[in-house]
Amino acid sequence: MPRYRPHVAARPSWRCRVCGAAWPCSPARLALLGEYREDRISLLIYLATVHHEAAGDLAGQVDNDRLCDRFLTWARAR
């Protein structure tokens, strides 16, 4: 039986350690939504924190508006 490997970020590239996609990748987003299903505000606080860290690591490489979409916009309640 295959073992589940969590989709976590590799720093300073902020790529997924498992699939290589820009983190948070789709599996990471699903896992985060499940983990924080009862507390969307805490999810957004966590994502804002890692967004700030990623902005420092990726300064000059990725536009901050794109980072905001990548880290925060997807997690807002609809």
PQR file with spaces between the fields and no chain letter, atoms N, CA, C, O and H, PARSE charges and radii, in Angstrom:
ATOM       1  N    MET     1       0.839   -1.175    0.000 -0.4000 1.5000
ATOM       2  CA   MET     1       0.000    0.000    0.000 -0.0000 2.0000
ATOM       3  C    MET     1       0.887    1.243    0.000  0.5500 1.7000
ATOM       4  O    MET     1       1.794    1.353    0.826 -0.5500 1.4000
ATOM       5  N    PRO     2       0.634    2.190   -0.928 -0.5600 1.5000
ATOM       6  CA   PRO     2       1.456    3.401   -0.970  0.2800 2.0000
ATOM       7  C    PRO     2       1.250    4.268    0.271  0.5500 1.7000
ATOM       8  O    PRO     2       0.153    4.349    0.823 -0.5500 1.4000
ATOM       9  N    ARG     3       2.312    4.895    0.682 -0.4000 1.5000
ATOM      10  CA   ARG     3       2.273    5.759    1.855 -0.0000 2.0000
ATOM      11  C    ARG     3       1.977    7.193    1.407  0.5500 1.7000
ATOM      12  O    ARG     3       2.551    7.669    0.427 -0.5500 1.4000
ATOM      13  H    ARG     3       3.203    4.829    0.234  0.4000 1.0000
ATOM      14  N    TYR     4       1.080    7.882    2.125 -0.4000 1.5000
ATOM      15  CA   TYR     4       0.753    9.271    1.811 -0.0000 2.0000
ATOM      16  C    TYR     4       1.908   10.170    2.221  0.5500 1.7000
ATOM      17  O    TYR     4       2.433   10.060    3.329 -0.5500 1.4000
ATOM      18  H    TYR     4       0.614    7.496    2.921  0.4000 1.0000
ATOM      19  N    ARG     5       2.293   11.048    1.329 -0.4000 1.5000
ATOM      20  CA   ARG     5       3.324   12.039    1.626 -0.0000 2.0000
ATOM      21  C    ARG     5       2.680   13.417    1.576  0.5500 1.7000
ATOM      22  O    ARG     5       2.106   13.792    0.554 -0.5500 1.4000
ATOM      23  H    ARG     5       1.866   11.137    0.428  0.4000 1.0000
ATOM      24  N    PRO     6       2.765   14.166    2.653 -0.5600 1.5000
ATOM      25  CA   PRO     6       2.141   15.492    2.662  0.2800 2.0000
ATOM      26  C    PRO     6       2.812   16.425    1.653  0.5500 1.7000
ATOM      27  O    PRO     6       4.030   16.405    1.474 -0.5500 1.4000
ATOM      28  N    HIS     7       2.001   17.224    1.015 -0.4000 1.5000
ATOM      29  CA   HIS     7       2.482   18.197    0.029 -0.0000 2.0000
ATOM      30  C    HIS     7       2.866   19.468    0.774  0.5500 1.7000
ATOM      31  O    HIS     7       2.021   20.318    1.056 -0.5500 1.4000
ATOM      32  H    HIS     7       1.012   17.240    1.161  0.4000 1.0000
ATOM      33  N    VAL     8       4.139   19.583    1.085 -0.4000 1.5000
ATOM      34  CA   VAL     8       4.655   20.725    1.841 -0.0000 2.0000
ATOM      35  C    VAL     8       5.643   21.504    0.983  0.5500 1.7000
ATOM      36  O    VAL     8       6.181   20.983    0.006 -0.5500 1.4000
ATOM      37  H    VAL     8       4.825   18.892    0.855  0.4000 1.0000
ATOM      38  N    ALA     9       5.871   22.754    1.360 -0.4000 1.5000
ATOM      39  CA   ALA     9       6.736   23.637    0.584 -0.0000 2.0000
ATOM      40  C    ALA     9       8.206   23.374    0.862  0.5500 1.7000
ATOM      41  O    ALA     9       8.613   23.110    1.993 -0.5500 1.4000
ATOM      42  H    ALA     9       5.434   23.176    2.154  0.4000 1.0000
ATOM      43  N    ALA    10       8.987   23.456   -0.205 -0.4000 1.5000
ATOM      44  CA   ALA    10      10.449   23.438   -0.095 -0.0000 2.0000
ATOM      45  C    ALA    10      10.906   24.888   -0.204  0.5500 1.7000
ATOM      46  O    ALA    10      10.639   25.562   -1.199 -0.5500 1.4000
ATOM      47  H    ALA    10       8.657   23.670   -1.124  0.4000 1.0000
ATOM      48  N    ARG    11      11.582   25.345    0.807 -0.4000 1.5000
ATOM      49  CA   ARG    11      12.056   26.718    0.790 -0.0000 2.0000
ATOM      50  C    ARG    11      13.505   26.768    0.361  0.5500 1.7000
ATOM      51  O    ARG    11      14.249   25.844    0.690 -0.5500 1.4000
ATOM      52  H    ARG    11      11.799   24.797    1.615  0.4000 1.0000
ATOM      53  N    PRO    12      13.940   27.753   -0.329 -0.5600 1.5000
ATOM      54  CA   PRO    12      13.304   29.041   -0.593  0.2800 2.0000
ATOM      55  C    PRO    12      12.532   29.099   -1.914  0.5500 1.7000
ATOM      56  O    PRO    12      12.055   30.169   -2.290 -0.5500 1.4000
ATOM      57  N    SER    13      12.400   27.987   -2.620 -0.4000 1.5000
ATOM      58  CA   SER    13      11.723   28.016   -3.924 -0.0000 2.0000
ATOM      59  C    SER    13      10.209   28.046   -3.824  0.5500 1.7000
ATOM      60  O    SER    13       9.534   28.467   -4.763 -0.5500 1.4000
ATOM      61  H    SER    13      12.788   27.117   -2.315  0.4000 1.0000
ATOM      62  N    TRP    14       9.667   27.605   -2.697 -0.4000 1.5000
ATOM      63  CA   TRP    14       8.224   27.515   -2.491 -0.0000 2.0000
ATOM      64  C    TRP    14       7.567   26.634   -3.550  0.5500 1.7000
ATOM      65  O    TRP    14       6.486   26.941   -4.053 -0.5500 1.4000
ATOM      66  H    TRP    14      10.215   27.263   -1.933  0.4000 1.0000
ATOM      67  N    ARG    15       8.251   25.524   -3.879 -0.4000 1.5000
ATOM      68  CA   ARG    15       7.696   24.485   -4.733 -0.0000 2.0000
ATOM      69  C    ARG    15       7.350   23.315   -3.828  0.5500 1.7000
ATOM      70  O    ARG    15       7.959   23.133   -2.774 -0.5500 1.4000
ATOM      71  H    ARG    15       9.129   25.275   -3.470  0.4000 1.0000
ATOM      72  N    CYS    16       6.369   22.523   -4.243 -0.4000 1.5000
ATOM      73  CA   CYS    16       5.951   21.368   -3.451 -0.0000 2.0000
ATOM      74  C    CYS    16       7.049   20.314   -3.453  0.5500 1.7000
ATOM      75  O    CYS    16       7.617   20.012   -4.503 -0.5500 1.4000
ATOM      76  H    CYS    16       5.874   22.671   -5.099  0.4000 1.0000
ATOM      77  N    ARG    17       7.350   19.754   -2.291 -0.4000 1.5000
ATOM      78  CA   ARG    17       8.377   18.711   -2.181 -0.0000 2.0000
ATOM      79  C    ARG    17       7.951   17.412   -2.842  0.5500 1.7000
ATOM      80  O    ARG    17       8.803   16.601   -3.203 -0.5500 1.4000
ATOM      81  H    ARG    17       6.888   19.999   -1.439  0.4000 1.0000
ATOM      82  N    VAL    18       6.645   17.195   -3.009 -0.4000 1.5000
ATOM      83  CA   VAL    18       6.146   15.939   -3.567 -0.0000 2.0000
ATOM      84  C    VAL    18       5.936   16.037   -5.074  0.5500 1.7000
ATOM      85  O    VAL    18       6.454   15.213   -5.828 -0.5500 1.4000
ATOM      86  H    VAL    18       5.953   17.854   -2.716  0.4000 1.0000
ATOM      87  N    CYS    19       5.175   17.044   -5.518 -0.4000 1.5000
ATOM      88  CA   CYS    19       4.800   17.110   -6.938 -0.0000 2.0000
ATOM      89  C    CYS    19       5.556   18.174   -7.723  0.5500 1.7000
ATOM      90  O    CYS    19       5.499   18.177   -8.953 -0.5500 1.4000
ATOM      91  H    CYS    19       4.754   17.713   -4.906  0.4000 1.0000
ATOM      92  N    GLY    20       6.254   19.067   -7.054 -0.4000 1.5000
ATOM      93  CA   GLY    20       7.046   20.079   -7.730 -0.0000 2.0000
ATOM      94  C    GLY    20       6.267   21.298   -8.203  0.5500 1.7000
ATOM      95  O    GLY    20       6.857   22.214   -8.775 -0.5500 1.4000
ATOM      96  H    GLY    20       6.301   19.064   -6.055  0.4000 1.0000
ATOM      97  N    ALA    21       4.968   21.331   -7.980 -0.4000 1.5000
ATOM      98  CA   ALA    21       4.152   22.478   -8.385 -0.0000 2.0000
ATOM      99  C    ALA    21       4.367   23.638   -7.431  0.5500 1.7000
ATOM     100  O    ALA    21       4.873   23.465   -6.322 -0.5500 1.4000
ATOM     101  H    ALA    21       4.489   20.586   -7.515  0.4000 1.0000
ATOM     102  N    ALA    22       3.976   24.820   -7.877 -0.4000 1.5000
ATOM     103  CA   ALA    22       4.033   25.990   -6.999 -0.0000 2.0000
ATOM     104  C    ALA    22       3.164   25.712   -5.774  0.5500 1.7000
ATOM     105  O    ALA    22       2.008   25.307   -5.894 -0.5500 1.4000
ATOM     106  H    ALA    22       3.565   24.961   -8.778  0.4000 1.0000
ATOM     107  N    TRP    23       3.748   25.939   -4.586 -0.4000 1.5000
ATOM     108  CA   TRP    23       3.022   25.659   -3.351 -0.0000 2.0000
ATOM     109  C    TRP    23       2.261   26.896   -2.907  0.5500 1.7000
ATOM     110  O    TRP    23       2.810   27.994   -2.992 -0.5500 1.4000
ATOM     111  H    TRP    23       4.687   26.268   -4.489  0.4000 1.0000
ATOM     112  N    PRO    24       1.027   26.775   -2.439 -0.5600 1.5000
ATOM     113  CA   PRO    24       0.314   25.536   -2.170  0.2800 2.0000
ATOM     114  C    PRO    24      -0.292   24.938   -3.443  0.5500 1.7000
ATOM     115  O    PRO    24      -1.084   25.581   -4.131 -0.5500 1.4000
ATOM     116  N    CYS    25       0.092   23.711   -3.737 -0.4000 1.5000
ATOM     117  CA   CYS    25      -0.422   22.980   -4.885 -0.0000 2.0000
ATOM     118  C    CYS    25      -1.850   22.522   -4.577  0.5500 1.7000
ATOM     119  O    CYS    25      -2.334   22.701   -3.459 -0.5500 1.4000
ATOM     120  H    CYS    25       0.736   23.188   -3.178  0.4000 1.0000
ATOM     121  N    SER    26      -2.512   21.943   -5.553 -0.4000 1.5000
ATOM     122  CA   SER    26      -3.907   21.511   -5.346 -0.0000 2.0000
ATOM     123  C    SER    26      -4.057   20.535   -4.183  0.5500 1.7000
ATOM     124  O    SER    26      -4.953   20.724   -3.360 -0.5500 1.4000
ATOM     125  H    SER    26      -2.119   21.798   -6.461  0.4000 1.0000
ATOM     126  N    PRO    27      -3.215   19.492   -4.074 -0.5600 1.5000
ATOM     127  CA   PRO    27      -3.355   18.594   -2.920  0.2800 2.0000
ATOM     128  C    PRO    27      -3.119   19.310   -1.581  0.5500 1.7000
ATOM     129  O    PRO    27      -3.778   18.999   -0.589 -0.5500 1.4000
ATOM     130  N    ALA    28      -2.189   20.259   -1.553 -0.4000 1.5000
ATOM     131  CA   ALA    28      -1.943   21.008   -0.315 -0.0000 2.0000
ATOM     132  C    ALA    28      -3.147   21.874    0.028  0.5500 1.7000
ATOM     133  O    ALA    28      -3.516   21.987    1.197 -0.5500 1.4000
ATOM     134  H    ALA    28      -1.654   20.512   -2.359  0.4000 1.0000
ATOM     135  N    ARG    29      -3.760   22.484   -0.976 -0.4000 1.5000
ATOM     136  CA   ARG    29      -4.943   23.310   -0.735 -0.0000 2.0000
ATOM     137  C    ARG    29      -6.084   22.466   -0.167  0.5500 1.7000
ATOM     138  O    ARG    29      -6.754   22.869    0.784 -0.5500 1.4000
ATOM     139  H    ARG    29      -3.460   22.392   -1.925  0.4000 1.0000
ATOM     140  N    LEU    30      -6.292   21.307   -0.757 -0.4000 1.5000
ATOM     141  CA   LEU    30      -7.350   20.424   -0.238 -0.0000 2.0000
ATOM     142  C    LEU    30      -7.071   20.016    1.200  0.5500 1.7000
ATOM     143  O    LEU    30      -7.976   20.001    2.034 -0.5500 1.4000
ATOM     144  H    LEU    30      -5.747   20.981   -1.529  0.4000 1.0000
ATOM     145  N    ALA    31      -5.814   19.685    1.490 -0.4000 1.5000
ATOM     146  CA   ALA    31      -5.455   19.280    2.851 -0.0000 2.0000
ATOM     147  C    ALA    31      -5.647   20.444    3.827  0.5500 1.7000
ATOM     148  O    ALA    31      -6.150   20.249    4.934 -0.5500 1.4000
ATOM     149  H    ALA    31      -5.079   19.697    0.812  0.4000 1.0000
ATOM     150  N    LEU    32      -5.251   21.646    3.420 -0.4000 1.5000
ATOM     151  CA   LEU    32      -5.414   22.814    4.288 -0.0000 2.0000
ATOM     152  C    LEU    32      -6.892   23.125    4.527  0.5500 1.7000
ATOM     153  O    LEU    32      -7.287   23.438    5.650 -0.5500 1.4000
ATOM     154  H    LEU    32      -4.842   21.804    2.521  0.4000 1.0000
ATOM     155  N    LEU    33      -7.703   23.039    3.481 -0.4000 1.5000
ATOM     156  CA   LEU    33      -9.141   23.268    3.652 -0.0000 2.0000
ATOM     157  C    LEU    33      -9.748   22.250    4.609  0.5500 1.7000
ATOM     158  O    LEU    33     -10.617   22.589    5.413 -0.5500 1.4000
ATOM     159  H    LEU    33      -7.382   22.784    2.569  0.4000 1.0000
ATOM     160  N    GLY    34      -9.297   21.019    4.524 -0.4000 1.5000
ATOM     161  CA   GLY    34      -9.784   19.994    5.443 -0.0000 2.0000
ATOM     162  C    GLY    34      -9.324   20.237    6.862  0.5500 1.7000
ATOM     163  O    GLY    34     -10.101   20.104    7.807 -0.5500 1.4000
ATOM     164  H    GLY    34      -8.591   20.744    3.871  0.4000 1.0000
ATOM     165  N    GLU    35      -8.070   20.592    7.012 -0.4000 1.5000
ATOM     166  CA   GLU    35      -7.507   20.822    8.342 -0.0000 2.0000
ATOM     167  C    GLU    35      -8.163   22.016    9.041  0.5500 1.7000
ATOM     168  O    GLU    35      -8.375   21.989   10.254 -0.5500 1.4000
ATOM     169  H    GLU    35      -7.439   20.701    6.245  0.4000 1.0000
ATOM     170  N    TYR    36      -8.480   23.050    8.283 -0.4000 1.5000
ATOM     171  CA   TYR    36      -9.041   24.273    8.846 -0.0000 2.0000
ATOM     172  C    TYR    36     -10.533   24.427    8.530  0.5500 1.7000
ATOM     173  O    TYR    36     -11.053   25.543    8.537 -0.5500 1.4000
ATOM     174  H    TYR    36      -8.308   23.072    7.298  0.4000 1.0000
ATOM     175  N    ARG    37     -11.219   23.325    8.254 -0.4000 1.5000
ATOM     176  CA   ARG    37     -12.623   23.406    7.809 -0.0000 2.0000
ATOM     177  C    ARG    37     -13.528   24.113    8.797  0.5500 1.7000
ATOM     178  O    ARG    37     -14.543   24.686    8.402 -0.5500 1.4000
ATOM     179  H    ARG    37     -10.797   22.419    8.247  0.4000 1.0000
ATOM     180  N    GLU    38     -13.185   24.085   10.060 -0.4000 1.5000
ATOM     181  CA   GLU    38     -14.015   24.738   11.073 -0.0000 2.0000
ATOM     182  C    GLU    38     -13.542   26.144   11.420  0.5500 1.7000
ATOM     183  O    GLU    38     -14.173   26.821   12.232 -0.5500 1.4000
ATOM     184  H    GLU    38     -12.360   23.620   10.381  0.4000 1.0000
ATOM     185  N    ASP    39     -12.444   26.595   10.820 -0.4000 1.5000
ATOM     186  CA   ASP    39     -11.877   27.891   11.205 -0.0000 2.0000
ATOM     187  C    ASP    39     -11.167   28.549   10.020  0.5500 1.7000
ATOM     188  O    ASP    39      -9.939   28.555    9.938 -0.5500 1.4000
ATOM     189  H    ASP    39     -11.932   26.045   10.160  0.4000 1.0000
ATOM     190  N    ARG    40     -11.960   29.098    9.113 -0.4000 1.5000
ATOM     191  CA   ARG    40     -11.403   29.719    7.900 -0.0000 2.0000
ATOM     192  C    ARG    40     -10.517   30.909    8.244  0.5500 1.7000
ATOM     193  O    ARG    40      -9.539   31.162    7.540 -0.5500 1.4000
ATOM     194  H    ARG    40     -12.958   29.093    9.180  0.4000 1.0000
ATOM     195  N    ILE    41     -10.831   31.646    9.305 -0.4000 1.5000
ATOM     196  CA   ILE    41     -10.016   32.799    9.691 -0.0000 2.0000
ATOM     197  C    ILE    41      -8.599   32.352   10.048  0.5500 1.7000
ATOM     198  O    ILE    41      -7.629   32.994    9.644 -0.5500 1.4000
ATOM     199  H    ILE    41     -11.626   31.441    9.877  0.4000 1.0000
ATOM     200  N    SER    42      -8.471   31.268   10.795 -0.4000 1.5000
ATOM     201  CA   SER    42      -7.129   30.766   11.144 -0.0000 2.0000
ATOM     202  C    SER    42      -6.375   30.316    9.903  0.5500 1.7000
ATOM     203  O    SER    42      -5.161   30.498    9.817 -0.5500 1.4000
ATOM     204  H    SER    42      -9.258   30.747   11.123  0.4000 1.0000
ATOM     205  N    LEU    43      -7.077   29.734    8.944 -0.4000 1.5000
ATOM     206  CA   LEU    43      -6.437   29.349    7.681 -0.0000 2.0000
ATOM     207  C    LEU    43      -5.888   30.587    6.985  0.5500 1.7000
ATOM     208  O    LEU    43      -4.751   30.577    6.514 -0.5500 1.4000
ATOM     209  H    LEU    43      -8.064   29.586    9.013  0.4000 1.0000
ATOM     210  N    LEU    44      -6.671   31.636    6.916 -0.4000 1.5000
ATOM     211  CA   LEU    44      -6.214   32.857    6.252 -0.0000 2.0000
ATOM     212  C    LEU    44      -5.049   33.505    6.994  0.5500 1.7000
ATOM     213  O    LEU    44      -4.144   34.056    6.367 -0.5500 1.4000
ATOM     214  H    LEU    44      -7.594   31.644    7.300  0.4000 1.0000
ATOM     215  N    ILE    45      -5.064   33.444    8.318 -0.4000 1.5000
ATOM     216  CA   ILE    45      -3.927   33.971    9.096 -0.0000 2.0000
ATOM     217  C    ILE    45      -2.674   33.157    8.797  0.5500 1.7000
ATOM     218  O    ILE    45      -1.604   33.725    8.579 -0.5500 1.4000
ATOM     219  H    ILE    45      -5.799   32.997    8.828  0.4000 1.0000
ATOM     220  N    TYR    46      -2.796   31.832    8.785 -0.4000 1.5000
ATOM     221  CA   TYR    46      -1.644   30.980    8.468 -0.0000 2.0000
ATOM     222  C    TYR    46      -1.121   31.290    7.063  0.5500 1.7000
ATOM     223  O    TYR    46       0.083   31.447    6.860 -0.5500 1.4000
ATOM     224  H    TYR    46      -3.665   31.371    8.963  0.4000 1.0000
ATOM     225  N    LEU    47      -2.043   31.377    6.095 -0.4000 1.5000
ATOM     226  CA   LEU    47      -1.625   31.640    4.718 -0.0000 2.0000
ATOM     227  C    LEU    47      -1.005   33.025    4.566  0.5500 1.7000
ATOM     228  O    LEU    47      -0.067   33.195    3.786 -0.5500 1.4000
ATOM     229  H    LEU    47      -3.021   31.249    6.260  0.4000 1.0000
ATOM     230  N    ALA    48      -1.512   34.014    5.296 -0.4000 1.5000
ATOM     231  CA   ALA    48      -0.907   35.346    5.255 -0.0000 2.0000
ATOM     232  C    ALA    48       0.515   35.308    5.805  0.5500 1.7000
ATOM     233  O    ALA    48       1.398   36.004    5.303 -0.5500 1.4000
ATOM     234  H    ALA    48      -2.273   33.875    5.929  0.4000 1.0000
ATOM     235  N    THR    49       0.731   34.502    6.827 -0.4000 1.5000
ATOM     236  CA   THR    49       2.069   34.365    7.409 -0.0000 2.0000
ATOM     237  C    THR    49       3.035   33.734    6.410  0.5500 1.7000
ATOM     238  O    THR    49       4.140   34.239    6.215 -0.5500 1.4000
ATOM     239  H    THR    49       0.013   33.936    7.234  0.4000 1.0000
ATOM     240  N    VAL    50       2.630   32.641    5.781 -0.4000 1.5000
ATOM     241  CA   VAL    50       3.536   31.996    4.815 -0.0000 2.0000
ATOM     242  C    VAL    50       3.669   32.841    3.549  0.5500 1.7000
ATOM     243  O    VAL    50       4.707   32.799    2.888 -0.5500 1.4000
ATOM     244  H    VAL    50       1.732   32.231    5.940  0.4000 1.0000
ATOM     245  N    HIS    51       2.636   33.606    3.207 -0.4000 1.5000
ATOM     246  CA   HIS    51       2.737   34.536    2.068 -0.0000 2.0000
ATOM     247  C    HIS    51       3.836   35.560    2.344  0.5500 1.7000
ATOM     248  O    HIS    51       4.647   35.858    1.468 -0.5500 1.4000
ATOM     249  H    HIS    51       1.794   33.640    3.744  0.4000 1.0000
ATOM     250  N    HIS    52       3.860   36.094    3.556 -0.4000 1.5000
ATOM     251  CA   HIS    52       4.882   37.070    3.934 -0.0000 2.0000
ATOM     252  C    HIS    52       6.284   36.445    3.841  0.5500 1.7000
ATOM     253  O    HIS    52       7.212   37.077    3.338 -0.5500 1.4000
ATOM     254  H    HIS    52       3.201   35.852    4.268  0.4000 1.0000
ATOM     255  N    GLU    53       6.432   35.228    4.317 -0.4000 1.5000
ATOM     256  CA   GLU    53       7.725   34.543    4.237 -0.0000 2.0000
ATOM     257  C    GLU    53       8.122   34.303    2.783  0.5500 1.7000
ATOM     258  O    GLU    53       9.275   34.516    2.407 -0.5500 1.4000
ATOM     259  H    GLU    53       5.677   34.714    4.726  0.4000 1.0000
ATOM     260  N    ALA    54       7.169   33.860    1.968 -0.4000 1.5000
ATOM     261  CA   ALA    54       7.452   33.598    0.561 -0.0000 2.0000
ATOM     262  C    ALA    54       7.809   34.885   -0.179  0.5500 1.7000
ATOM     263  O    ALA    54       8.681   34.886   -1.048 -0.5500 1.4000
ATOM     264  H    ALA    54       6.233   33.687    2.273  0.4000 1.0000
ATOM     265  N    ALA    55       7.134   35.974    0.166 -0.4000 1.5000
ATOM     266  CA   ALA    55       7.438   37.258   -0.475 -0.0000 2.0000
ATOM     267  C    ALA    55       8.891   37.647   -0.226  0.5500 1.7000
ATOM     268  O    ALA    55       9.548   38.193   -1.113 -0.5500 1.4000
ATOM     269  H    ALA    55       6.425   35.973    0.871  0.4000 1.0000
ATOM     270  N    GLY    56       9.390   37.371    0.964 -0.4000 1.5000
ATOM     271  CA   GLY    56      10.792   37.646    1.249 -0.0000 2.0000
ATOM     272  C    GLY    56      11.721   36.729    0.477  0.5500 1.7000
ATOM     273  O    GLY    56      12.727   37.179   -0.071 -0.5500 1.4000
ATOM     274  H    GLY    56       8.856   36.928    1.684  0.4000 1.0000
ATOM     275  N    ASP    57      11.388   35.435    0.428 -0.4000 1.5000
ATOM     276  CA   ASP    57      12.237   34.471   -0.278 -0.0000 2.0000
ATOM     277  C    ASP    57      12.223   34.677   -1.792  0.5500 1.7000
ATOM     278  O    ASP    57      13.229   34.442   -2.461 -0.5500 1.4000
ATOM     279  H    ASP    57      10.571   35.070    0.873  0.4000 1.0000
ATOM     280  N    LEU    58      11.095   35.112   -2.329 -0.4000 1.5000
ATOM     281  CA   LEU    58      10.925   35.215   -3.781 -0.0000 2.0000
ATOM     282  C    LEU    58      10.972   36.665   -4.280  0.5500 1.7000
ATOM     283  O    LEU    58      10.568   36.946   -5.408 -0.5500 1.4000
ATOM     284  H    LEU    58      10.277   35.303   -1.786  0.4000 1.0000
ATOM     285  N    ALA    59      11.459   37.576   -3.449 -0.4000 1.5000
ATOM     286  CA   ALA    59      11.523   38.987   -3.829 -0.0000 2.0000
ATOM     287  C    ALA    59      12.272   39.150   -5.149  0.5500 1.7000
ATOM     288  O    ALA    59      13.374   38.630   -5.327 -0.5500 1.4000
ATOM     289  H    ALA    59      11.787   37.348   -2.532  0.4000 1.0000
ATOM     290  N    GLY    60      11.646   39.887   -6.068 -0.4000 1.5000
ATOM     291  CA   GLY    60      12.259   40.127   -7.368 -0.0000 2.0000
ATOM     292  C    GLY    60      12.043   39.007   -8.369  0.5500 1.7000
ATOM     293  O    GLY    60      12.357   39.172   -9.548 -0.5500 1.4000
ATOM     294  H    GLY    60      10.751   40.310   -5.923  0.4000 1.0000
ATOM     295  N    GLN    61      11.513   37.870   -7.929 -0.4000 1.5000
ATOM     296  CA   GLN    61      11.291   36.738   -8.817 -0.0000 2.0000
ATOM     297  C    GLN    61       9.833   36.586   -9.224  0.5500 1.7000
ATOM     298  O    GLN    61       9.529   36.199  -10.352 -0.5500 1.4000
ATOM     299  H    GLN    61      11.258   37.736   -6.971  0.4000 1.0000
ATOM     300  N    VAL    62       8.932   36.895   -8.291 -0.4000 1.5000
ATOM     301  CA   VAL    62       7.501   36.726   -8.511 -0.0000 2.0000
ATOM     302  C    VAL    62       6.790   38.000   -8.071  0.5500 1.7000
ATOM     303  O    VAL    62       7.078   38.543   -7.005 -0.5500 1.4000
ATOM     304  H    VAL    62       9.178   37.209   -7.374  0.4000 1.0000
ATOM     305  N    ASP    63       5.865   38.471   -8.896 -0.4000 1.5000
ATOM     306  CA   ASP    63       5.073   39.649   -8.584 -0.0000 2.0000
ATOM     307  C    ASP    63       4.232   39.401   -7.332  0.5500 1.7000
ATOM     308  O    ASP    63       3.660   38.323   -7.174 -0.5500 1.4000
ATOM     309  H    ASP    63       5.631   38.029   -9.762  0.4000 1.0000
ATOM     310  N    ASN    64       4.155   40.396   -6.441 -0.4000 1.5000
ATOM     311  CA   ASN    64       3.433   40.223   -5.184 -0.0000 2.0000
ATOM     312  C    ASN    64       1.937   39.970   -5.400  0.5500 1.7000
ATOM     313  O    ASN    64       1.323   39.253   -4.609 -0.5500 1.4000
ATOM     314  H    ASN    64       4.620   41.272   -6.570  0.4000 1.0000
ATOM     315  N    ASP    65       1.336   40.540   -6.449 -0.4000 1.5000
ATOM     316  CA   ASP    65      -0.083   40.275   -6.734 -0.0000 2.0000
ATOM     317  C    ASP    65      -0.294   38.800   -7.060  0.5500 1.7000
ATOM     318  O    ASP    65      -1.280   38.200   -6.632 -0.5500 1.4000
ATOM     319  H    ASP    65       1.834   41.122   -7.092  0.4000 1.0000
ATOM     320  N    ARG    66       0.623   38.225   -7.808 -0.4000 1.5000
ATOM     321  CA   ARG    66       0.532   36.790   -8.120 -0.0000 2.0000
ATOM     322  C    ARG    66       0.699   35.950   -6.865  0.5500 1.7000
ATOM     323  O    ARG    66       0.016   34.941   -6.691 -0.5500 1.4000
ATOM     324  H    ARG    66       1.424   38.712   -8.155  0.4000 1.0000
ATOM     325  N    LEU    67       1.606   36.365   -5.991 -0.4000 1.5000
ATOM     326  CA   LEU    67       1.783   35.641   -4.734 -0.0000 2.0000
ATOM     327  C    LEU    67       0.528   35.719   -3.873  0.5500 1.7000
ATOM     328  O    LEU    67       0.147   34.742   -3.228 -0.5500 1.4000
ATOM     329  H    LEU    67       2.161   37.184   -6.131  0.4000 1.0000
ATOM     330  N    CYS    68      -0.105   36.870   -3.865 -0.4000 1.5000
ATOM     331  CA   CYS    68      -1.333   37.019   -3.089 -0.0000 2.0000
ATOM     332  C    CYS    68      -2.404   36.064   -3.610  0.5500 1.7000
ATOM     333  O    CYS    68      -3.081   35.407   -2.819 -0.5500 1.4000
ATOM     334  H    CYS    68       0.205   37.664   -4.389  0.4000 1.0000
ATOM     335  N    ASP    69      -2.565   35.978   -4.924 -0.4000 1.5000
ATOM     336  CA   ASP    69      -3.514   35.023   -5.507 -0.0000 2.0000
ATOM     337  C    ASP    69      -3.130   33.596   -5.144  0.5500 1.7000
ATOM     338  O    ASP    69      -3.977   32.788   -4.763 -0.5500 1.4000
ATOM     339  H    ASP    69      -2.016   36.511   -5.567  0.4000 1.0000
ATOM     340  N    ARG    70      -1.863   33.304   -5.266 -0.4000 1.5000
ATOM     341  CA   ARG    70      -1.363   31.948   -5.004 -0.0000 2.0000
ATOM     342  C    ARG    70      -1.569   31.513   -3.559  0.5500 1.7000
ATOM     343  O    ARG    70      -1.914   30.360   -3.299 -0.5500 1.4000
ATOM     344  H    ARG    70      -1.175   33.960   -5.576  0.4000 1.0000
ATOM     345  N    PHE    71      -1.359   32.434   -2.618 -0.4000 1.5000
ATOM     346  CA   PHE    71      -1.417   32.059   -1.205 -0.0000 2.0000
ATOM     347  C    PHE    71      -2.740   32.373   -0.522  0.5500 1.7000
ATOM     348  O    PHE    71      -3.133   31.659    0.401 -0.5500 1.4000
ATOM     349  H    PHE    71      -1.079   33.370   -2.829  0.4000 1.0000
ATOM     350  N    LEU    72      -3.431   33.411   -0.946 -0.4000 1.5000
ATOM     351  CA   LEU    72      -4.578   33.874   -0.163 -0.0000 2.0000
ATOM     352  C    LEU    72      -5.924   33.829   -0.876  0.5500 1.7000
ATOM     353  O    LEU    72      -6.908   33.355   -0.308 -0.5500 1.4000
ATOM     354  H    LEU    72      -3.112   33.991   -1.695  0.4000 1.0000
ATOM     355  N    THR    73      -5.979   34.307   -2.086 -0.4000 1.5000
ATOM     356  CA   THR    73      -7.263   34.507   -2.749 -0.0000 2.0000
ATOM     357  C    THR    73      -8.084   33.233   -2.828  0.5500 1.7000
ATOM     358  O    THR    73      -9.300   33.281   -2.642 -0.5500 1.4000
ATOM     359  H    THR    73      -5.180   34.693   -2.547  0.4000 1.0000
ATOM     360  N    TRP    74      -7.463   32.108   -3.096 -0.4000 1.5000
ATOM     361  CA   TRP    74      -8.198   30.845   -3.260 -0.0000 2.0000
ATOM     362  C    TRP    74      -8.894   30.413   -1.971  0.5500 1.7000
ATOM     363  O    TRP    74      -9.876   29.672   -2.019 -0.5500 1.4000
ATOM     364  H    TRP    74      -6.475   32.070   -3.247  0.4000 1.0000
ATOM     365  N    ALA    75      -8.400   30.866   -0.828 -0.4000 1.5000
ATOM     366  CA   ALA    75      -8.915   30.363    0.458 -0.0000 2.0000
ATOM     367  C    ALA    75     -10.072   31.190    1.023  0.5500 1.7000
ATOM     368  O    ALA    75     -10.667   30.818    2.034 -0.5500 1.4000
ATOM     369  H    ALA    75      -7.602   31.467   -0.789  0.4000 1.0000
ATOM     370  N    ARG    76     -10.385   32.294    0.377 -0.4000 1.5000
ATOM     371  CA   ARG    76     -11.498   33.112    0.883 -0.0000 2.0000
ATOM     372  C    ARG    76     -12.800   32.335    0.770  0.5500 1.7000
ATOM     373  O    ARG    76     -12.990   31.533   -0.145 -0.5500 1.4000
ATOM     374  H    ARG    76      -9.901   32.596   -0.445  0.4000 1.0000
ATOM     375  N    ALA    77     -13.676   32.586    1.701 -0.4000 1.5000
ATOM     376  CA   ALA    77     -15.008   31.951    1.655 -0.0000 2.0000
ATOM     377  C    ALA    77     -15.770   32.467    0.443  0.5500 1.7000
ATOM     378  O    ALA    77     -15.678   33.643    0.088 -0.5500 1.4000
ATOM     379  H    ALA    77     -13.523   33.237    2.444  0.4000 1.0000
ATOM     380  N    ARG    78     -16.512   31.586   -0.176 -0.4000 1.5000
ATOM     381  CA   ARG    78     -17.266   31.976   -1.373 -0.0000 2.0000
ATOM     382  C    ARG    78     -18.728   32.003   -1.103  0.5500 1.7000
ATOM     383  O    ARG    78     -19.515   32.311   -1.998 -0.5500 1.4000
ATOM     384  H    ARG    78     -16.586   30.631    0.112  0.4000 1.0000
